[in-house]
């Protein structure tokens, strides 16, 4: 299905980073809503900045005078746009205090995490279209914002940099081309009419990595480093590590625990991959398979250890494992892997061959699988 154009979404968001030049907001808004062949009029604006940048934005854009945001809306008769002091998000340091500037590696990390989480949150709404401007703020702020959109961006989202003609570029007195004469002082204390200014957007293509992120990063909080690591793991070669002693799995850059019942089934197939054994058929429906029961119980006993109580499972498999039991465990294993790995779970899911009769295997080479722990070296067939 072809994605809807950004302007057709009910929630349209302009997100920008600024430093000491709040006019980035009005310049970008003008270019989007007025100077664009296909206007994108935001329903809300969000600004990420430092403590000083927030004060400058409030005074220059939202005050009664000069109130350049309100003046732009009035000059070009734009519809209501949600943008007030609550939409100005101040960067915080590791202690939660407002950042006056980004001066240390710790400040840089806090900035990256703050921007990443903001983009994740705004892009979580399927009804929204996000237009991100990286024109303002320190270079690292623009980099983090663009990178965050690459991590979380969707087909309807856009990334841009605003371009302003000379002599208005970098002028503290210029905020947008007015529809009437507006003489301002520019660089070198020269005078120019803001009506003559040309403002446009340079759209920046980006590669979206969102499809490769685990569900828990899309739905929960997201630090910059954790999200980048997850994206890297998705793009890198598949590798599976199972620690039987701690019941943990490492895959696609993630470390997580599985319930013993699901882990045992994964271990069955991991061990077969390690020894290059061929794909194996599932048990027949309503017919107990003693070989499958023994194969599964041996892995489960290794995971549970000598003190583990497996009496209920052993009783259930007393006459062998049938197709229903196998299908139930396989379904739960697939769901658990999808939950922890998201779209990156593909290479780690048990493959059924794609055609009947189904034969099952873990589609990884032996050198991509590792079993860890004191009981991992047990010889099983």
Helices and strands as residue ranges (DSSP letters): G 6-8, E 11-17, H 23-33, E 44-49, H 51-57, I 58-62, H 68-75, G 85-87, E 88-90, H 105-123, E 128-133, H 139-152, E 158-164, E 183-185, G 187-189, E 191-193, G 194-196, E 199-203, G 210-212, H 215-219, H 224-235, E 240-243, E 248-251, E 254-257, H 260-274, E 280-281, H 290-304, H 311-316, H 323-341, G 342-348, E 350-351, E 359-362, G 366-368, E 369-372
